[in-house]
Amino acid sequence: MSDSPAEISGSGFPLTAPSSSQLQQLVEKLTPEQHHVTQKSGTEAPFCGGHLAEKSAGVYGCVVCRLPLFRSSDKFDSGTGWPSFFDTYDAQHVTRKSDASGGMVRTEITCGRCDAHLGHEFSDGPPPTGIRHCLNSLALHFWAEGEAIPLEIPLEIPREIPREIPREIPREIPRAISDATDAPATPDADLAIAWFGGG
């Protein structure tokens, strides 16, 4: 990314990528699990992420550079075990890439500023967009309603310890999800990630 005026998003946030030294400073604040997800395109286990059951009003942002990504008002229960949103905070804040890993072709979504891996995008979401942004909780930071969201990249942020919730696998994969992924409806937890194709 360049330092041109075009690197300001429609909602007023700078999108210029952090320098290599800045990125290193930010990445050093991550836990090993956060590093695996955001820097190595990892996927957390379903139904374990701390933001899955979060019901408070607020904004979800990139855990690495703190760019706001999704609003709580656009969050919905997809039944997949990962936090899901039908719209973005700002379309420029999320970058899309083709991802052919894991034996399937998916659309990977990354942070529009620091390129951290966030999850994947699917076309089986609810109205009005029909889109499901399937996120890893480990890739997200949450600001409760009323908390200030920094415009610039905050380099002096403390390490964030992710919250976890008890793992709870549903007895059946939601029909819409299994149809969309051509996956059998089964409770086998070991194959849940591959079947949902999320994260």
Secondary structure, 3 states (H helix, E strand, C coil): CCCCHHHECCCCCECCCCCHHHHHHHHCCCCHHHHHHHHHCCCCCCCCECCCCCCCCEEEEECCCCCEEEEHHHEECCCCCCCEECCCCCHHHEEEEEECHHHCCEEEEEECCCCCEEEEEECCCCCCCCCEEEECHHHEEEEECCCCCCCCCCCCCCCCCCCECCCCCCCCCCHHHHHHHCCCCCCCHHHHHHHHCCC
